[in-house]
Amino acid sequence: MKPVAFDYYRPENLADAVQVLQSSPQAKILAGGQSLIPMMNFRLMRPETLLDITGLTELDYVERTDRGLRIGALTRHQNLHMSKLVHEHFPVLAEAAGEIGHWAIRNRGTLGGSLTHADPASELPAAMVALHADIEIASSDGTRTVPAEEFFLGFLTTDLGPNELVTGIEVPVSDTSQFGFSEFARRPGDFALAGAFVELHGTDRGAVTWFGVSGGPERRETRFPQNRQEREAVFIDLTQTFDPLDEPEYKRRLAVTVAEDAYQNAAGRLD
Ligand SMILES: Cc1cc2nc3c(=O)[nH]c(=O)nc-3n(C[C@H](O)[C@H](O)[C@H](O)COP(=O)(O)OP(=O)(O)OC[C@H]3O[C@@H](n4cnc5c(N)ncnc54)[C@H](O)[C@@H]3O)c2cc1C
């Protein structure tokens, strides 16, 4: 299938992009195209205007700040996976980015596209919630920042307005937390059937953030008993607090398994 006809703009800088969004708020932003183009080809989306932001090199960066790391919206999944800074400060983010699709997808797909598309089975939205990231947004009204936990509103739905675009994220570095990650997919390259990030303060307090189990990232603060059976009982209770989109019993069992794996991964990083 081919998409319906559309107008095409390729701005040279962020100010131009914001200008186009102001005059055409119905315009669809094209970043990596790995979700948008298939939907247009299937005619599930019929945007009249495409705003191709791939020339905005100012949105392609990973940099250290006083608070943590800032990562531009046009950072490709593969660059997130390979970045030395990301490996050093947020190894779970590098690991999770490496699990997205195949090489070809990771070489094109971008952080901003993944966050805005908000597929419930995507790694990066859940990573941002787990890591307490802030999402940076620009429009003709200026800029604003939203905590990731407030940005994701449900299945393919975010807090982003029609004339806004995601410019990047900032992730705070924590001296007191360790993170772990795990996911389960049928085959390498498939979307995960379930995945989890675990945050540990010490060995017994923290949070689990699941993805692939319901309409969006699910973060739950909890205590982690030292005994594995008791810990799994805690995970079972937590899975009752979200509504799986399909196969609820299977999803809940997977959610417990990936949470335990992610816990072991985080515990292995404690001193
Ligand atoms: C075969 C296949 C397997 C995949 N497997 C996985 C997987 O395992 N895990 C996973 O997470 N993803 C997976 N993906 C999706 C992939 O990660 C996409 O790259 C991602 O979902 C969208 O990023 P993109 O840059 O390609 O965005 P695009 O497709 O260009 O855009 C997606 C949406 O975001 C909007 N948008 C893009 N950038 C911005 C921005 N900066 N500001 C505001 N709006 C913006 C677009 O308008 C559009 O609505 C897979 C895709 C394919 C085709």
The ligand as an SDF file (V2000), in Angstrom:
LIG
                    3D

 53 58  0  0  0  0  0  0  0  0999 V2000
    9.5500   -4.4060   12.7970 C   0  0  0  0  0  0  0  0  0  0  0  0
    9.5590   -3.3870   13.9230 C   0  0  0  0  0  0  0  0  0  0  0  0
    9.9110   -3.7960   15.1910 C   0  0  0  0  0  0  0  0  0  0  0  0
    9.9180   -2.8830   16.2410 C   0  0  0  0  0  0  0  0  0  0  0  0
   10.2470   -3.3210   17.4930 N   0  0  0  0  0  0  0  0  0  0  0  0
   10.2320   -2.4560   18.5110 C   0  0  0  0  0  0  0  0  0  0  0  0
   10.5530   -2.8750   19.8360 C   0  0  0  0  0  0  0  0  0  0  0  0
   10.8840   -4.0350   20.1060 O   0  0  0  0  0  0  0  0  0  0  0  0
   10.5110   -1.9440   20.8240 N   0  0  0  0  0  0  0  0  0  0  0  0
   10.1590   -0.6280   20.5830 C   0  0  0  0  0  0  0  0  0  0  0  0
   10.1220    0.1670   21.5070 O   0  0  0  0  0  0  0  0  0  0  0  0
    9.8660   -0.2120   19.3470 N   0  0  0  0  0  0  0  0  0  0  0  0
    9.8910   -1.0770   18.3150 C   0  0  0  0  0  0  0  0  0  0  0  0
    9.5910   -0.6220   17.0620 N   0  0  0  0  0  0  0  0  0  0  0  0
    9.2250    0.8020   16.8850 C   0  0  0  0  0  0  0  0  0  0  0  0
   10.4810    1.6720   16.8070 C   0  0  0  0  0  0  0  0  0  0  0  0
   11.1010    1.7510   18.0530 O   0  0  0  0  0  0  0  0  0  0  0  0
   10.1630    3.1030   16.3670 C   0  0  0  0  0  0  0  0  0  0  0  0
   11.3920    3.6520   16.0570 O   0  0  0  0  0  0  0  0  0  0  0  0
    9.5000    4.0310   17.3760 C   0  0  0  0  0  0  0  0  0  0  0  0
    8.3140    3.5090   17.8770 O   0  0  0  0  0  0  0  0  0  0  0  0
    9.1190    5.3600   16.7220 C   0  0  0  0  0  0  0  0  0  0  0  0
   10.2570    6.1230   16.5370 O   0  0  0  0  0  0  0  0  0  0  0  0
   10.5130    6.8310   15.1700 P   0  0  0  0  0  0  0  0  0  0  0  0
   11.6430    7.7610   15.3940 O   0  0  0  0  0  0  0  0  0  0  0  0
   10.6510    5.8180   14.1050 O   0  0  0  0  0  0  0  0  0  0  0  0
    9.1790    7.7140   15.0130 O   0  0  0  0  0  0  0  0  0  0  0  0
    8.2210    7.9700   13.7800 P   0  0  0  0  0  0  0  0  0  0  0  0
    7.7410    6.6820   13.2240 O   0  0  0  0  0  0  0  0  0  0  0  0
    8.8590    8.9200   12.8320 O   0  0  0  0  0  0  0  0  0  0  0  0
    7.0360    8.7240   14.5460 O   0  0  0  0  0  0  0  0  0  0  0  0
    6.2160    8.0280   15.4740 C   0  0  0  0  0  0  0  0  0  0  0  0
    5.2130    9.0220   16.0790 C   0  0  0  0  0  0  0  0  0  0  0  0
    5.8880    9.9640   16.8960 O   0  0  0  0  0  0  0  0  0  0  0  0
    5.7100   11.3040   16.4010 C   0  0  0  0  0  0  0  0  0  0  0  0
    7.0040   11.9640   16.6350 N   0  0  0  0  0  0  0  0  0  0  0  0
    8.2260   11.5050   16.2670 C   0  0  0  0  0  0  0  0  0  0  0  0
    9.1880   12.2900   16.7870 N   0  0  0  0  0  0  0  0  0  0  0  0
    8.5650   13.2620   17.4840 C   0  0  0  0  0  0  0  0  0  0  0  0
    9.0170   14.3530   18.2830 C   0  0  0  0  0  0  0  0  0  0  0  0
   10.3190   14.6010   18.4610 N   0  0  0  0  0  0  0  0  0  0  0  0
    8.0890   15.1550   18.8640 N   0  0  0  0  0  0  0  0  0  0  0  0
    6.7610   14.9030   18.7130 C   0  0  0  0  0  0  0  0  0  0  0  0
    6.2760   13.8820   17.9790 N   0  0  0  0  0  0  0  0  0  0  0  0
    7.1680   13.0610   17.3900 C   0  0  0  0  0  0  0  0  0  0  0  0
    5.3010   11.1340   14.9490 C   0  0  0  0  0  0  0  0  0  0  0  0
    4.5530   12.2250   14.4900 O   0  0  0  0  0  0  0  0  0  0  0  0
    4.4780    9.8590   15.0330 C   0  0  0  0  0  0  0  0  0  0  0  0
    3.1850   10.1310   15.5160 O   0  0  0  0  0  0  0  0  0  0  0  0
    9.5910   -1.5190   15.9920 C   0  0  0  0  0  0  0  0  0  0  0  0
    9.2520   -1.0920   14.7040 C   0  0  0  0  0  0  0  0  0  0  0  0
    9.2350   -2.0030   13.6690 C   0  0  0  0  0  0  0  0  0  0  0  0
    8.8900   -1.5310   12.2810 C   0  0  0  0  0  0  0  0  0  0  0  0
  1  2  1  0
  2  3  1  0
  2 52  2  0
  3  4  2  0
  4  5  1  0
  4 50  1  0
  5  6  2  0
  6  7  1  0
  6 13  1  0
  7  8  2  0
  7  9  1  0
  9 10  1  0
 10 11  2  0
 10 12  1  0
 12 13  2  0
 13 14  1  0
 14 15  1  0
 14 50  1  0
 15 16  1  0
 16 17  1  0
 16 18  1  0
 18 19  1  0
 18 20  1  0
 20 21  1  0
 20 22  1  0
 22 23  1  0
 23 24  1  0
 24 25  2  0
 24 26  1  0
 24 27  1  0
 27 28  1  0
 28 29  2  0
 28 30  1  0
 28 31  1  0
 31 32  1  0
 32 33  1  0
 33 34  1  0
 33 48  1  0
 34 35  1  0
 35 36  1  0
 35 46  1  0
 36 37  1  0
 36 45  1  0
 37 38  2  0
 38 39  1  0
 39 40  1  0
 39 45  2  0
 40 41  1  0
 40 42  2  0
 42 43  1  0
 43 44  2  0
 44 45  1  0
 46 47  1  0
 46 48  1  0
 48 49  1  0
 50 51  2  0
 51 52  1  0
 52 53  1  0
M  END
$$$$
